[in-house]
């Protein structure tokens, strides 16, 4: 009698953990950040801190340097970069709000990455990552979970491995959002034009920057219209993110239609402004490198040198990545 009850408990809890790994990161994104939160961290707001005064090229270099350092050094360097990035958010306009949004985004990313990698990473990868691998089993999955690619054992080392990998990706999008939140598209066009980057590449970056907040704005409007029509009426506070997620799903089609229409207007606007009519263009306002830019670029160069030195003496990427 005890064995069948244990089998039921084992299966129920396994499916609970399975859906937790899938739904919690999404629930955190929708429930804690929300569509308005994504709109907040993907559009430019005027500010006065030093980041708003930096040349856009400097901020692009910052993102590339952070990506390189996080990739080649040991995982706790990425963790330090993540903490520093969240601290930088406090210097932005409405910094406390953006800090919380960045923190929620970080938590969702870390839990999603760690849980996902922990369940799929085979034992031989963990052995390569930790050397003398003595697994500490946290949970045993039912045998039929192998159909979904799950390893039979969920180990503490697997969770640690997933957390370490997440520390290599999390700082990248945190610092990338800094460029979006502190730079106007026109500033990027002027700055990148001066370093002779192809205008087609510049135009693609600008269109992407302008489209991202429009996407969230269109989704937000569509979801609100659905709620006005009664979706989620009378639902509890904990169920509202579920209804919001359903609303986002139904908002995909109208958002795509809105973006396709916007692409037409973007083309018309580019043609009326003689886009690519001349090899070079002149601008009313010039974007120059300031003293602060040279200081930051020097710091980035020092960071890269220190990262290479740390990698050389043994503080480099010691854990292998798993591809699926």
N, C-alpha and C positions, 0 to 999 in steps of 0.2 A: 504493500500500500504506500509505503514511504517513497519507493523508487518512482512510481508514476507521478506522484505529487511533485517530486523534485524535477522530473522531466518537464512538467508543465511550467514550473517556476523558472527553470532554465530557459525554456523557449520564450516565455513572456518577457523576461528581463533582457534576453538577447535582442528581441525585436524592439524593446524600449530603447536600448542603447543604440541600436541601428538608426532609429528615427531621430534620436537625440543628436547624433552626429550629423544628420542631414538637415534637420529643421532648426536647431538652435542658432547656428550662424545666420541663417536667413531671418529667423525671428528677431535676433539681435539687430540686424540691419534695418528691418522694417519697424520693429517696435521701439528701439532705442534711438536710432538715427532718423528714420522716417524719410519720406520723399523731400520734405522741406529741408531736412538736414543735409541731404546730398546736394540739394540746390545751393545751400549755404557754402559748402566746401568745394564747389566746382565753378564758381563765378567770381569775377573781380569785384572787390569793394575798395573804395578809396581809403588810403591810410597814410600815416605819417612816420611809421617806424622805419628803421634802416633798410629792411627788406624791400619796401616800396621804392626806395631810391636807387637800388642796385640795377645795373644793366641787365636786361633779360638774358644775355649771353652768359653772364656770371651765374645766374640761377639755373640755367640749363647745364652748365659745367658742374654746378653743385650736385645736381641730380645724377649726372654720369659718374662723378667721383664717388658718391655714396653707393651707387650700384656696384662699382668696381671693388671698393673696399669691402662691402658686405659679401661679395662673391668669393674673394680670395683669402679673407682672414677667418679666424676662428669665430664661432657663433656668438660669443658674448660681446664681440666688437659690434656686431649687428644690433644686439640688444642695447648697447650704449648709444648707438646712433638713433635707435627708435626713441629712447628716452629724451635725447637731445632734440629730436624732431618735434616731439610733443611739447617740449619746453618752448621751442620757437613759435609754436602756434599761439602761445600766450601773448606774444608781441604783436599779433595781427589785430586788425579791427574786430571788435567783439571777440577778443581772444579767449575768454573763459568758455564761451559757447563753442568755439571752434576747437578748443582743447578737449572738451568733453566729446565732441563728435569724432575727433581723431582718436581718442581713447577707445570709444565704442567700436570704431572701425578696426583698431588694432586688436582688441579682444576677440572680435568675430573672426578676424583673419588667423590669429594664433590658434584658437580652438578648432576652427575648421581645418587648418593645415595639419595640426598635431594629431587630431583624431583620425583624419583621413589617412595620413601616412602610417600611423600606428597600426591600423587594421589591415593594411595591404603590404607592409614591408616584410619580406621573408627573413628568416633567421640568419641566413648567410650574410645578408647585408648588415644586419645588426652586429654580427660577429666581426665584419670588416670595420665597422664604425667604432666598436667598443673594445676590440682586442679580445681579452679573456671574457667571453660572453657567458655569463651565468644568469639566465633569464629569471626574472621575478614575475610570475604569472599573475595578472590582475583578473582576467576573465577567460573562460574557455567557451568558444563559439560552438554551436551545434554543427555537426558534420556537413549538413546541406548548405551552410553559409559559404562553403568553398565554391559553389556555383557563382556567387557574386565576387569571387576573387579574394575573400577574406582568408587570412591565415587562421590556423586552428586556435592559436593562443594570442591573446592580447597581453602584452608584457609592459612592465614599467619602462624598460629600455626602449621599447617601440614608441611610447608616448614621449620620452625624452628626445628620441631621434626626431620625431615630428616637430617638437618645439624648437629644436636647434635649427631645423630647416626653415621654419617659419621666420626665424630671426634674420634670415638672409633675404627674405622677400618683403617683409613688412616695412622696413625703412625706405624702400624704393618708392612705393606709392605715397608714403607720407611726405617725402621731399618733393615728389613730382607735383603734388597738389599745391605746394607752396608757390610754384611758378604760376599756376592757374589763378590762385587767390590774390596774387600781388602784382600781376602784370596784365595790361590791356592787350588785345590782339594787335592794335596799331603799333604799340611799342615793340612787340616781337617782330613785326614786319620791318620796321625801321632798323632795329638792331641786327637782325640776321641778314638784311640786305647789305649792310656795311661790311660783313665778313664774307661777302660774295657767295652765300649759299644759294643754290638754284631757286628761282622764284616759285617754281612749281612745288618744291618741298615746303617753302614758307607758306604758300597759299593753303596747302593741305593741312599744316599745323594750325593755321588760324581758323580754318573752317571747322576743324575738330574742336578747338577751344570754344568757338561760338556755339557749336551744336550741342555740346555736353550739357550746359545748363538749360538749353531749350528742351532737351529730351526730358529732363526731370520736371521742368515746368509744365510740359504737355501732359506727362503722366499724372502729375499732381492735380491738374485741372480735370482730367478724365475721371480720376478716382473720386474727386469731390462731387462730380456730377452723379456718379453712381450712388454715393452715400445720400445725396439729396433725393434720389429716387427710392430710397428705403433699404439699400444694402446694409446689413449689419444692425438694423434697427433693434434696439432692446438688448443687444449683446453686451456681455460683461467686458470690463477693461482688459482682461487677459485674452479674450477672444478677438478683440478688435484688430490686432496685427494679422490674424488669419484672414479676416475679411478684407483687410487692406491688401494682403498678398494676392488674394483672388481678384481684387479690383485692379491691381497692377497687371495681372495676366490678361484681363479683358481690355486693358488700356493699350496693349501692344499694337493692335491694328490701327486705331485712330492716331496713335503717335507716329507710326510709320507713314501714314497718309500725310500728316502734318509736316514731317521732315521732307518727304518727296516734294511737296508743294514749296517748302522753303528752299530746296535745292534749285528749283526753277527760278525763284526770285534772286537767289545768290548769283546764278549765271547771268541774269539780266543786269544785275548791279555791276558785276565784273565787266561785262561788255560795254556798258554805258560809261565806265571809268577807264576804258581803253586798256584793259588788262593785257599785258604782253605786247602792246603796240610798239614799245621801245625796249631796248636792252636794259637801260638804266632809268630809274625814276628819281625825282627830287621830292623832298618832304619839307613841309613848313617847319616842323619841330625836329631837331636832331637829337639822337640818343647817343651820349658819349660815355666813355669809361671814366669814372671818378676815382678819387683816392681810395674810397671804400672798396671799389671793385678790385683794384690792384691788391689791396690788403687781403681781401677774401680769396682771390685767385692764388696768392702766395700761400695762404693757409691750406687751400685745397691741394696745392703741389706738395706741401710738407706732409699732408695726410696720406697722399699716395706713396711718397717715399717711405714713410713710417710703416705703411701697410705692406710694402714689398719687403722691407727689412724684417718685420714680424713674421711674414710668411717664410722667409729664408731661414730664420732661426727656430722654426717649428710651431709658430702660432697661426698657421695657415688652415685652409679648409681640409679638415681631416676626415670628414664624413662623406661617403659617396652618396650621390643622388640616385633616386630610383625613377626610371621612366616607365610610363604605362602606354 
